[in-house]
Amino acid sequence: MKLTQSIFSAYYSAKNSVENFVKRQDGVTAIEYAIVAAGVAAVVVVLFKSDGDFAKAMKAIFERLSGQLDTLLKQNGTGTGTGGTA
């Protein structure tokens, strides 16, 4: 009789452990976040690689802004436009 109770106890314990493992979502959520992070990292690498179109466009925008700021600073006499003192 005791052996049968031990077997049933072990069976139900194992069954409950498997059911709890299947119901838990912690690991699934962590894996989903890892997949999303990997996708975002891939997009960032593609967009910001040094010879990419996006990087070239951003560089052109900042160069144009820098030139315009230099021109404004020189016109107003508030500086040299090069970061130095007048």
Secondary structure, 3 states (H helix, E strand, C coil): CHHHHHHHHHHHHHHHHHHHHHHCCHHHHHHHHHHHHHHHHHHHHHHHCCCCHHHHHHHHHHHHHHHHHHHHHHHHCCCCCCCCCC
